[in-house]
Amino acid sequence: MTIWAWIGLLGIVMFSLLSLLKKENRTKEEIRKTIVTGLIVLGIIVAVLFFNANYILALIAGFIAMIVFDKKTYTKKRIIIYGSFILVVGIASYFFFRDNPDYVLNHLKDYPQTTSLYIAENGEELITYQSDMVRPLASTVKMLIAVEYAMQINEGIITKDSPVPLDDLKRYYIKNTDGNAHENWLKTMRSEGKVKNNEVTLHDVAKGMITYSSNANTDFLIDLLGITNINERAQSLKLTQHEEVYPIVSALLIPEQIENETLSEKQLIKKLREMPIATYRSKAEELSEQMKIGTIKAEDISFDMSMDLQKVWSDRLIGASANDYGKLLAIISNDKLPEGAANTIRDLLEWPMQYNEQNHERFVHLGAKGGSTAFVLNDAIYTEDHNGNKIEMVILTDDLNFWQGLLIRKNMNSFESKLLGSKDYRLKIQKKLSES
């Protein structure tokens, strides 16, 4: 939705309120109409934010009905106001709700300094747009952690059916920091009867990390697998630009652990940005250990970090290049891991095949892991169709503002679907980005 549409909606509310400035207009009828108008506009705003097209159309229909059945609205002034309102909302709805995969393509082209795209087709690199730049991975890094998990399962170091107490996972869970991912995973585990004696299997923990993107499960697995092992795995797979892994959740606590109450937020941000990354990682590891042993109790933490501080956390998340994750996708897609590990990693990453039957019509294999913060939106996907054609695709975006993030999230699925399904569209992308 454009800024002009928002201005139009707010303008209608303000215009309605103007009439109440005159005392003689403050009748019950006028106040009622003003309240109704405000509620309808608020409802439309909520509908837009949650992408519910049917709801917004129902609101518009209700608004039209209110005009038609209220004879007092048949005045030139009101017809102009309400007509303008319906026109603005209609136009805004069209531009906001329509699928527009080219929005993502245009963003890539317009922001080369903060975006990367890697596409390989049947083993040949088709697009390497800013793909050697290291950018924050967010939850996409969980793909590497899943590979290390699969390798340790294959080597007999850990076993899939090992019981994991939910209390051990709870130690790493800070409420309101993961979009309810952990809670949604727990709800599913309970509804499927997979919680027994307040425990789940280790493999279900790994699935919760990938399918639901639970950060608590991730930090538990980082500790279990060993940070050194994960980082050495990245090196052995020749992910040459991959930054060292460290706990995700505990890094959120670093600002509170800087002992200087005289610092303003601006000074705190400066200090965090100037902190050497090795020191930052070390602090995250120390805090994660304290969460594990209970010195820091996650359930007692009230998360209220400002967006400016969240930006620092987002910027300092583990980074890598799109090339690295394109390489990792190819290793998985071409079964370059030992057979046992290959089967395990496919079981984790190919959740889109398990949860969407329509994908079976197009693909034999489809594995994916995305990652996002308020400023980042990434995705890494590998596919194999019924003719044996394989594609690896990695998209990394950073420094997104609110509207960019909203629109990319809305159009990412249609962009990826068109990219994976149309060779002509892939060539279009290649041509457009080569002109940048």
Number of C-alpha atoms within 10 A of each C-alpha: 19 13 10 11 18 14 12 18 21 16 14 18 20 13 12 18 16 11 15 15 9 8 8 8 13 13 11 9 10 15 16 12 14 21 15 14 18 19 13 18 22 15 15 23 18 14 17 18 11 10 16 13 17 9 16 22 16 12 17 18 13 13 18 14 11 14 17 12 10 9 9 9 14 12 10 8 10 13 13 11 16 17 14 15 20 17 14 18 22 16 13 19 20 13 12 18 16 11 16 18 19 16 17 22 19 13 15 24 19 13 15 15 13 18 25 27 27 25 26 20 20 13 13 11 14 18 21 19 22 20 23 16 18 20 26 26 31 24 24 26 22 24 22 20 27 26 24 24 27 28 22 17 17 20 13 10 10 16 16 18 11 13 18 18 16 18 11 16 21 19 22 28 26 22 17 13 17 18 12 14 19 25 16 15 21 20 13 14 17 14 10 9 10 15 20 13 9 12 16 21 19 20 21 22 24 24 20 24 28 26 20 20 25 27 25 27 27 26 25 24 23 23 16 11 18 15 18 13 15 21 19 13 17 22 14 10 14 13 19 13 19 22 18 19 22 25 28 22 23 25 22 21 18 17 17 11 10 12 8 9 8 8 12 10 13 10 11 18 19 12 14 18 15 10 11 11 13 10 10 18 22 15 19 21 21 16 21 26 17 17 20 20 11 12 11 17 16 20 12 9 12 10 13 9 14 9 11 12 17 17 18 16 20 22 20 19 24 22 20 24 26 32 27 23 28 26 18 22 25 23 14 19 23 13 15 12 18 12 11 13 23 20 15 19 23 20 16 24 23 20 18 18 18 11 10 9 10 10 15 15 9 16 17 16 20 24 22 24 25 22 18 21 24 16 20 23 25 26 23 24 24 27 23 21 18 12 9 12 13 23 25 29 26 28 24 30 26 23 19 18 11 10 12 15 19 15 17 21 15 20 20 22 15 16 20 17 11 16 20 23 13 12 12 11 14 18 14 14 20 16 12 14 20 12 7 11
